[in-house]
Amino acid sequence: PTPLARTEVAAPVAADTVHPCTREAPAATEPAATTAPAGLDVRFDRAAGRIELAGGTGVTLPALAAAVGDPAALREDAPGEWLLGADLVVLGGAGLQITAPDVRWLKLSSAPDRFVSLEARGGRLDITGTCVTSWNDAQGQVDGNYSDGRSFLLARDGAQMNIARAEVRHLGHGDVESYGLSWRTAGTGGSIRDSIVSNLYYGLYTHEVSGLSVLGNEFYANVLYGIDPHTG
């Protein structure tokens, strides 16, 4: 065969752990609406540190925060910058939209003693134009240590997770389902398009899913794998 032409690749850029997002989302022109959509069903277990979205489609993060009513669990620290301090699960029949400019940066609380996850378990999760990272609030930077656990994104149980024009950075660790960005179990699907995925444990992991589109993305500086279409 004809030899491949050698190409020079630019040296990797060191990650900025304080300002990890590189795509500047547009600023909001008006305050985000917090009106609860029809059928909104939010269950918050303060003791367990867990928010369940069990009903309502097209639910926005500002509307969810208003329904939860606990800044320690979910709050806006600066215009478009949100901190999730509790596990957030989207159940079947519900849909959550995390979209810029209302949510330009979503920080998932992640420290040695506690980290949270964002999971679609049968429901729908759409992330559009938003930067999603781990965040150690005490240190004022992302969680760069995956050896003691770190926040992650997960879709399973027939969920649909769609990510577009987004950034997903500094997430995941070595436990099953917790690799960083995962779609798992039969019937689960969705897409990731035109996005940047970096500094995750696995850039993308799948297990027995179907109908997942991975198009036009950049995957780099992930720990173990870039894209791992694993089993089934």
N, C-alpha and C positions, 0 to 999 in steps of 0.2 A: 504493500500500500504506500501511497505517497506520504512521506514524513510530515508530521504536523509542524506548522510554523511555531517557533518559540515566541512567546509573548512575555513581556515584563509586567508584573503586577505591582501596583503601588504598595508601599509598606503600610501595614495596618496602623490605623490611627488609635492612639491610646484613648480608652474610654474616659469620659468626664463623669465621675461618680456623683458630682453635685448637680450638674446640669446635663443629664444624659440625653435629653430630647434634642434632635437636630433639625427637625422640620418645624418651622414656626407656623402654628395653626392661627387662623385669623381670630382677632379679638371679637368678643360678642358685642353686638351693637345695641342690645337691650337685655335686661335681666332675664334669666332663664325662667320659664314658666314652671310653677310648682303645682299646678292644678292636677288633681288625681284623676286618671282616666277611668272610664267605666269599668267596673268589675275588679278594681284594684284590691288585692288581698295580700297584705304584708304581715308577716309574723316575725317578731323579734324576740329572741331569747337572750336577755341581757346576761344571765349567769353563764350561758354557754358561749356567748359572743358569736351569735349566729343570726343572720337575717335570711328569711326565706320569702321569695316572691312567688306566691302560689296562684295569683290571678291578675289579669290585666295585661293587655297587649300594648306595645308602643310606650311602655313606661320609661320615663326619663330618669336619670340619676337625681336631678333636683327634686322631682316629684317623690321619688323613693325616700330621699333624705327627709323630706317634710313629713312623710308617713311614719318613718322610724322615730324621728324626734329625739335623737340622742347624738350629740356631736362627737362623742367618743367612738361611736360606731361608724358614722359617715358624716363628713363635713366638708365644706368648701373653705380652704385656708386662704386663697387668693382668687381673683377672678379667673374662673376656668380651671383652677387647680384643686383637686379633691383628694382627700385621704380616707381610705377605707380601713377601719379599725376592727371590723368583725368579718367573719366568713360570710360570703354572699352567695346564695344558691338560687338559681332560677328553675323552678319546677315546671312540669308539663302543664300546658295550657296558658303559660305566662310568657311574656316577652319583654326584654330589657334592651333599651337603646342607649349606648354610651357614645355620644357624638360631639365633635367639635362644631362650633366654638364653645358651647355650654360646658363641655368637659374637654379641655385641651390636654390635661395631664392628670391621669388617675394613678395615685400612689397606693400600693398595697402594703400595709404595715408589715414589716418584717424585721425581727430582732432575734437575738439568740434564745430568748425565753418564750417567744410567741410570734407566729406568722399567720397571715390570713390567706385565704384562697378565694378566687372568683370562679364559680362553677355553674354550668348549664347542665342540669340533670333532667332531661326530658323537655326542657323549655327552649326558648330562642334567645340568643345573645348576639347583638350586632354592635360592633366596635368600628366606628368610622371617623378617621381623621384624628384620633386620640393617641397620645403616647401613654403606654401602660408600663409601669416599672414597680419593682419592690422599693420599699422606703424605710430606712431606720430613722425615725423622727428624732431620737436623742442625738444621733450623730449628724443629722442634716445631710444625709446622702443615701444612695441606694445600698442595698445589702449585697456586699461583694463576697460574702462567705456562704457557699452552698453546703458546707460540710455539716452544719448544725441545723439544717432546714431553711427553706426560703419559700416565699410566696409563689403561687403558680396559677395558670389558667387551665381549665379542663371542661370538655364537653363529653357527655356520655348518656346512655339510656335513651337513645333516640333524639337527643338534642340537635339543634342546628346552631352552629356558631360561625358567624361571618365577620371577617376582619378585612377592612379596606382602607388604603391610604393611611395606615397607622404605623406606630412604632411599638414594638414589644421587646423590652430590654431587662436584663438583670433579674431573671426569674428562674425558679426551679431548683430541684435537688434530686438526690438519687433514689428516693422512695417511689414505689409503683404509683402511677397516676400523677406524680408530683414533679414531672421532669421539666416543666416550664410552660409548654404549649402543647396540649394533647387532645386528640379526638379518640374516643374509645367506645367499643361495643357496637353490635350490629344495629343498623338503623340510624346511627349517628352520622352527620355529614355537615356540609357547609362549604366555606371557601376562605382563602386568604389571598388577597390581591394587592399588588402595588404597595407593599409594606416592607418595613425593615425589621428584622429579627436578629438580635445580637445579645451575646453574653448570657444566654440561657444555658441550662444544663444539657438538655436536648433542644435544638432549635425548633423541631417539630416532630412529634411522635404520634403514630396512629396504630390502632389495634382493632381489626375486624370492622372497619368502617367502609362505607361506600358513598360514591357521589361527592367526594371532596376535591375541590379545585384549588390548585396551588400555582398561581400565575403571576409573573412579573415582580417577584420579590427579591430582596437581598437578604441572604443568611450569612452571617460571619461571626467569628470570635465566640462561637458556642463551644461548650466544654467537651462534650463527648461526641455528638453527631450534629450535622447541619439539619438534614431532612431524613427522617427514619420511617419510611412506610413499613412497619414492622410485620405484624402477624395478620394473615388473612386479607 
